[in-house]
């Protein structure tokens, strides 16, 4: 039930993946068409903000995230571009800083508001976050109202209702929703509209593959270790791939070289796998080799790539 489990957690575990974080659809928070819960908080710049401040005046783009969340790290560049293009008379962008997705020795679970503010400063400085950053309290009061997902975005229209929500923040998806909402409001002269069927639950795998190592490293070695242990082989592959692919995000000019390098290693892994199969076939010529696929829980669903 709400409020019984601690909001902050000291380490990322497999239990968190199965119960909370590997969801493929919203399991809480306001639904499209529902009134968005009001909230109050203070930004890193010291401004006191309430959602009701914008009622009838602006649409609000509310994004949740943390410095150690790979999906957050992947979304900031696109959010900055959308902020530069749309923030103004009709839209207000807000970033709500929540619990650490992957706490470690360098960025542990927040014990004081000073800890949380310092972590939010790390994200703003290292990822050049341009929009106002609202720092949630230690209990996650704002985050809880909106479902506690690590990198969701809610588009709240001028009427104060949810027009659209993204389970994982993606620039192109969000831009389409912003454009459609603006067009509908201008054409119909109304404050409220549900756009893009109300929500998007797609999981951008490439975000984790490119940004996981960079975000986890901010947590420290223990954050990396917890991630790999919780996810097993997929976790280790994600960390390795993101370490190799990080220059793509940091220096697009090196993209071709990095892709070639990653491709070469992947090709080598495929070749090694082929030789391993040949060896096993020689040992057991009449038994076909079938790789074992791990399942999660008792649902029969295959393990998803972690966040």
C-alpha positions as CSV (number, residue, x, y, z in Angstrom):
1,X,0.0,0.0,0.0
2,X,1.0,3.6,-0.5
3,X,3.5,4.9,2.0
4,X,4.4,1.5,3.6
5,X,7.7,1.0,1.6
6,X,10.6,3.4,2.0
7,X,10.8,5.8,-0.8
8,X,14.6,6.0,-1.1
9,X,16.6,2.8,-1.5
10,X,20.3,2.4,-0.7
11,X,21.1,0.0,-3.6
12,X,19.6,-1.1,-6.9
13,X,18.5,-4.7,-6.7
14,X,16.8,-7.3,-8.8
15,X,13.7,-7.0,-6.6
16,X,13.4,-3.4,-7.6
17,X,13.4,-4.4,-11.3
18,X,10.7,-7.0,-10.9
19,X,8.4,-4.9,-8.6
20,X,8.9,-1.3,-9.6
21,X,11.1,-0.3,-12.4
22,X,10.8,-2.7,-15.3
23,X,7.2,-1.8,-16.0
24,X,5.9,-1.6,-19.6
25,X,2.9,0.7,-18.7
26,X,1.9,3.2,-16.1
27,X,0.9,1.7,-12.8
28,X,0.1,4.9,-11.0
29,X,-0.2,8.6,-11.4
30,X,-2.9,10.7,-13.1
31,X,-4.3,9.2,-16.3
32,X,-4.9,11.2,-19.5
33,X,-7.9,13.4,-19.0
34,X,-7.6,13.4,-15.2
35,X,-6.7,16.5,-13.2
36,X,-3.0,16.6,-12.4
37,X,-2.2,16.6,-8.7
38,X,-1.1,20.0,-7.5
39,X,2.4,20.3,-5.9
40,X,4.6,22.9,-4.4
41,X,8.4,23.0,-4.3
42,X,11.5,25.1,-4.6
43,X,13.9,25.2,-7.6
44,X,17.7,25.2,-7.4
45,X,17.5,28.9,-8.1
46,X,15.3,29.5,-5.0
47,X,12.0,30.1,-6.8
48,X,8.9,28.7,-5.1
49,X,6.7,27.0,-7.6
50,X,3.2,25.5,-7.5
51,X,1.4,23.8,-10.4
52,X,-1.6,25.9,-9.8
53,X,0.5,29.0,-10.7
54,X,0.1,28.0,-14.3
55,X,-3.6,27.1,-14.3
56,X,-5.4,28.8,-17.2
57,X,-2.1,30.4,-18.3
58,X,0.4,27.7,-19.5
59,X,0.7,24.1,-20.4
60,X,3.2,22.4,-18.2
61,X,5.8,19.9,-19.2
62,X,6.8,18.0,-16.1
63,X,9.7,15.6,-16.3
64,X,11.1,13.4,-13.5
65,X,14.7,12.2,-13.2
66,X,18.0,11.9,-11.4
67,X,21.7,12.1,-12.1
68,X,22.2,8.3,-11.9
69,X,19.3,7.4,-14.2
70,X,20.6,6.4,-17.7
71,X,17.2,7.3,-19.2
72,X,17.4,10.8,-17.7
73,X,20.9,11.3,-19.1
74,X,19.7,10.2,-22.5
75,X,16.7,12.6,-22.5
76,X,18.3,15.9,-21.4
77,X,19.7,17.0,-24.8
78,X,16.3,16.6,-26.5
79,X,14.6,18.3,-23.6
80,X,16.9,21.3,-23.8
81,X,16.1,21.6,-27.5
82,X,12.3,21.4,-26.8
83,X,12.8,23.9,-24.0
84,X,14.5,26.4,-26.3
85,X,11.8,26.0,-29.0
86,X,8.6,25.8,-26.9
87,X,9.1,27.3,-23.5
88,X,7.4,30.7,-23.4
89,X,3.9,32.1,-23.6
90,X,2.1,28.7,-23.9
91,X,4.5,26.2,-22.3
92,X,6.4,25.9,-19.0
93,X,9.0,23.2,-18.7
94,X,9.8,21.9,-15.2
95,X,12.3,19.1,-14.2
96,X,11.5,17.4,-10.9
97,X,14.6,15.9,-9.2
98,X,13.7,12.6,-7.5
99,X,15.4,9.7,-5.7
100,X,18.6,8.3,-7.2
101,X,17.8,5.5,-9.6
102,X,21.2,3.9,-9.0
103,X,22.7,5.1,-5.8
104,X,26.3,4.4,-5.0
105,X,29.3,5.6,-2.9
106,X,29.6,8.9,-4.9
107,X,25.9,9.7,-5.1
108,X,24.2,7.7,-2.4
109,X,20.5,7.7,-1.4
110,X,19.6,11.2,-0.1
111,X,19.6,11.5,3.6
112,X,19.2,15.3,3.8
113,X,17.8,17.9,1.5
114,X,21.3,19.3,1.2
115,X,22.3,15.9,-0.3
116,X,19.5,16.0,-2.8
117,X,20.2,19.6,-3.8
118,X,23.8,18.7,-4.3
119,X,22.9,15.8,-6.5
120,X,20.6,18.0,-8.6
121,X,23.4,20.4,-9.0
122,X,25.6,17.6,-10.4
123,X,23.0,16.8,-13.0
124,X,22.5,20.5,-14.0
125,X,26.2,21.1,-14.3
126,X,27.3,17.9,-16.1
127,X,24.3,17.7,-18.4
128,X,23.7,21.4,-18.9
129,X,20.1,21.3,-17.9
130,X,18.5,24.5,-19.1
131,X,15.0,24.2,-17.6
132,X,14.2,25.0,-14.0
133,X,15.0,22.0,-11.7
134,X,12.5,21.5,-8.9
135,X,13.9,19.5,-6.0
136,X,11.3,17.0,-4.5
137,X,11.4,16.4,-0.8
138,X,13.0,13.4,0.9
139,X,9.7,11.5,1.0
140,X,9.2,12.0,-2.7
141,X,5.9,13.8,-2.2
142,X,5.6,15.0,-5.8
143,X,7.1,11.9,-7.3
144,X,4.6,9.6,-5.5
145,X,1.6,11.6,-6.8
146,X,2.8,10.9,-10.4
147,X,3.6,7.2,-10.2
148,X,7.2,7.1,-9.0
149,X,8.6,6.1,-12.4
150,X,12.3,7.2,-12.8
151,X,12.0,9.2,-16.1
152,X,8.4,9.9,-16.9
153,X,7.1,13.1,-18.4
154,X,3.5,14.5,-18.0
155,X,2.1,17.1,-20.4
156,X,-0.4,19.0,-18.4
157,X,-2.7,21.4,-20.3
158,X,-3.9,24.8,-19.3
159,X,-7.0,23.3,-17.7
160,X,-4.8,21.5,-15.3
161,X,-5.5,18.0,-16.8
162,X,-3.1,15.5,-18.3
163,X,-3.1,15.8,-22.0
164,X,-0.3,13.2,-22.5
165,X,2.2,11.2,-20.6
166,X,5.4,9.3,-21.5
167,X,6.6,6.4,-19.4
168,X,10.1,7.1,-20.6
169,X,11.0,10.6,-21.8
170,X,11.7,10.7,-25.5
171,X,12.2,13.9,-27.4
172,X,10.5,13.0,-30.7
173,X,7.5,11.5,-29.0
174,X,7.1,14.5,-26.7
175,X,7.6,17.0,-29.5
176,X,4.7,15.4,-31.4
177,X,2.5,15.8,-28.4
178,X,3.5,19.4,-27.8
179,X,2.8,20.3,-31.4
180,X,-0.6,18.6,-31.5
181,X,-1.7,20.2,-28.2
182,X,-0.8,23.6,-29.5
183,X,-2.6,23.1,-32.7
184,X,-5.8,21.9,-31.0
185,X,-5.8,24.7,-28.5
186,X,-5.4,27.3,-31.3
187,X,-8.0,25.7,-33.6
188,X,-10.6,24.9,-31.1
189,X,-10.1,27.7,-28.6
190,X,-10.1,25.2,-25.7
191,X,-7.6,24.6,-22.9
192,X,-8.0,20.9,-22.6
193,X,-7.2,18.2,-25.2
194,X,-5.9,14.6,-25.0
195,X,-3.2,14.2,-27.7
196,X,-1.4,11.2,-29.2
197,X,-3.9,8.8,-27.7
198,X,-2.9,10.0,-24.2
199,X,0.3,8.1,-23.6
200,X,3.4,6.4,-24.8
201,X,4.9,3.4,-23.1
202,X,7.7,2.5,-25.5
203,X,11.1,1.7,-24.0
204,X,14.0,3.3,-25.9
205,X,16.6,0.6,-25.6
206,X,19.3,2.6,-27.4
207,X,19.1,5.2,-24.5
208,X,20.4,2.6,-22.0
209,X,23.0,1.2,-24.5
210,X,24.5,4.7,-25.0
211,X,24.1,6.4,-21.6
212,X,24.1,3.7,-18.9
213,X,27.8,3.8,-18.1
214,X,27.9,7.6,-17.9
215,X,25.0,7.9,-15.6
216,X,25.9,4.9,-13.4
217,X,29.5,6.2,-13.0
218,X,28.1,9.3,-11.3
219,X,26.8,6.9,-8.6
220,X,30.2,5.3,-8.4
221,X,31.7,1.8,-8.6
222,X,29.0,0.3,-6.3
223,X,26.2,1.7,-8.6
224,X,27.9,0.0,-11.5
225,X,28.3,-3.3,-9.6
226,X,24.7,-3.3,-8.3
227,X,23.4,-2.7,-11.8
228,X,25.4,-5.6,-13.3
229,X,24.5,-8.0,-10.5
230,X,20.8,-7.1,-10.6
231,X,20.5,-7.6,-14.4
232,X,23.1,-10.3,-14.9
233,X,24.4,-10.8,-18.4
234,X,22.2,-8.1,-20.0
235,X,23.4,-5.6,-17.4
236,X,27.1,-6.4,-18.0
237,X,26.6,-6.1,-21.8
238,X,24.7,-2.8,-21.4
239,X,27.5,-1.3,-19.2
240,X,30.2,-2.6,-21.6
241,X,28.3,-1.3,-24.7
242,X,27.5,2.1,-23.2
243,X,31.2,2.5,-22.1
244,X,32.2,1.9,-25.7
245,X,29.4,4.0,-27.2
246,X,29.7,7.0,-24.8
247,X,31.7,9.0,-27.3
248,X,28.7,9.0,-29.6
249,X,26.8,11.1,-27.2
250,X,29.7,13.3,-26.1
251,X,31.4,13.8,-29.5
252,X,29.1,13.0,-32.5
253,X,32.1,13.5,-34.9
254,X,33.5,10.2,-33.6
255,X,30.3,8.2,-34.2
256,X,31.6,6.3,-37.2
257,X,34.7,5.2,-35.5
258,X,32.9,4.1,-32.3
259,X,30.3,2.2,-34.3
260,X,33.0,0.4,-36.2
261,X,34.8,-0.5,-33.0
262,X,31.6,-1.7,-31.3
263,X,30.6,-3.6,-34.4
264,X,34.0,-5.3,-34.5
265,X,33.7,-6.5,-31.0
266,X,30.2,-7.7,-31.5
267,X,31.3,-9.6,-34.6
268,X,34.1,-11.2,-32.6
269,X,31.6,-12.2,-30.0
270,X,29.4,-13.8,-32.6
271,X,32.4,-15.6,-34.1
272,X,33.4,-16.9,-30.7
273,X,29.9,-18.0,-30.0
274,X,29.9,-20.0,-33.3
275,X,33.2,-21.7,-32.4
276,X,31.7,-22.6,-29.0
277,X,28.7,-24.2,-30.6
278,X,31.0,-26.1,-32.9
279,X,32.9,-27.5,-30.0
280,X,29.8,-28.5,-28.2
281,X,28.5,-30.2,-31.3
282,X,31.7,-32.2,-31.6
283,X,31.3,-33.3,-28.0
284,X,27.6,-34.2,-28.5
285,X,27.0,-34.7,-32.2
286,X,23.3,-35.7,-31.9
287,X,22.2,-33.0,-29.3
288,X,21.2,-29.6,-30.6
289,X,22.6,-26.8,-28.5
290,X,19.8,-24.5,-27.2
291,X,20.8,-21.4,-25.2
292,X,18.9,-21.0,-21.9
293,X,16.7,-17.9,-21.6
294,X,16.1,-16.6,-18.1
295,X,12.6,-15.7,-17.1
296,X,11.5,-13.3,-14.5
297,X,9.1,-14.4,-11.7
298,X,6.4,-16.8,-12.6
299,X,4.8,-14.7,-15.4
300,X,6.9,-16.3,-18.2
301,X,8.0,-12.9,-19.4
302,X,11.6,-12.7,-20.5
303,X,13.9,-10.4,-18.6
304,X,13.9,-6.8,-19.9
305,X,16.9,-4.6,-20.4
306,X,17.4,-2.6,-17.2
307,X,17.3,1.1,-16.8
